[in-house]
Amino acid sequence: MADITNVTGDLNAGTIFAFSNGAASQTFEYDVADEKLVVLIRNDDANEATVTVTAGDFEQNGLGDVEVAVAQNEYAVIQVESGAVKDEDGEVTVTVTDADGSEFTGTEADVKIAVIELD
């Protein structure tokens, strides 16, 4: 079961959503077309955080992990292809670490993540 609940965004309409608290490692479901899913990140922590979407189990996993360093009070967006990041269970793993890849020294819950499925 996924840790992050995806939010569905409706075409030509506003959608209210809440960010999930970050964790050292967490997952979300990926069962929509590639161009229909984005990951939003907000860093409310005093430390820079690196959010990584890890490579999945399929042929495109050779593309590697997708990482974004998010400074304090910044936002980021990640759009990825399912074949590169989805595992056999249809889930994607997201990790939060310090910029150097070590365990996060801040409060991971201050790094917020939302997964938006576009309609």
Residue pairs with C-beta under 8 A, 6 or more apart in sequence:
2 27
2 28
2 29
2 91
3 20
3 23
3 26
3 27
3 28
4 20
4 26
4 27
4 28
4 94
4 113
4 114
4 115
5 20
5 28
5 115
6 28
6 29
6 37
6 115
6 116
6 117
7 15
7 17
7 114
7 115
7 116
7 117
8 15
8 116
8 117
8 119
9 15
9 17
9 116
9 117
9 118
9 119
10 119
11 118
11 119
15 116
17 114
17 116
18 114
19 40
19 42
19 112
19 113
19 114
20 26
20 112
20 113
20 114
21 108
21 109
21 110
21 111
21 112
22 49
22 51
22 96
22 108
22 109
22 110
22 111
22 112
22 113
23 96
23 108
23 109
24 95
24 96
24 97
24 103
24 104
24 108
25 93
25 94
25 95
26 93
26 94
26 95
26 113
27 91
27 92
27 93
27 94
28 39
28 91
28 92
28 94
28 115
29 90
29 91
29 92
30 37
30 82
30 85
30 86
30 90
30 91
30 92
31 90
32 117
32 118
34 80
34 81
34 82
34 83
35 79
35 118
36 117
36 118
36 119
37 79
37 80
37 82
37 115
37 116
37 117
37 118
38 77
38 78
38 79
38 115
38 116
38 118
39 51
39 53
39 77
39 78
39 79
39 80
39 94
39 113
39 114
39 115
39 116
40 75
40 76
40 77
40 113
40 114
40 115
40 116
41 51
41 68
41 70
41 75
41 76
41 77
41 78
41 111
41 112
41 113
42 70
42 74
42 75
42 111
42 112
43 49
43 70
43 71
43 72
43 73
43 74
43 75
43 76
43 110
43 111
43 112
44 72
44 73
44 110
44 111
44 112
45 72
45 106
45 107
45 110
45 111
46 72
46 106
47 72
47 98
47 104
47 105
47 106
48 69
48 70
48 71
48 72
48 98
48 99
49 69
49 70
49 96
49 97
49 98
49 99
49 104
49 106
49 108
49 111
50 67
50 68
50 69
50 70
50 96
50 97
50 98
50 99
50 101
51 67
51 68
51 70
51 76
51 78
51 94
51 95
51 96
51 111
51 113
52 65
52 66
52 67
52 94
52 95
52 96
52 97
53 65
53 66
53 67
53 78
53 80
53 85
53 92
53 93
53 94
54 65
54 85
54 92
54 93
54 94
54 95
55 61
55 62
55 63
55 64
55 65
55 84
55 85
56 82
56 83
56 84
56 85
56 86
56 87
56 92
57 86
57 87
57 88
58 83
58 84
58 86
59 83
60 81
60 83
60 84
61 83
61 84
61 85
63 81
63 84
66 78
66 80
66 84
66 85
68 76
68 78
69 99
70 76
70 111
80 92
85 92
86 92
87 93
94 113
96 104
96 108
96 111
97 103
97 104
98 104
98 105
104 111
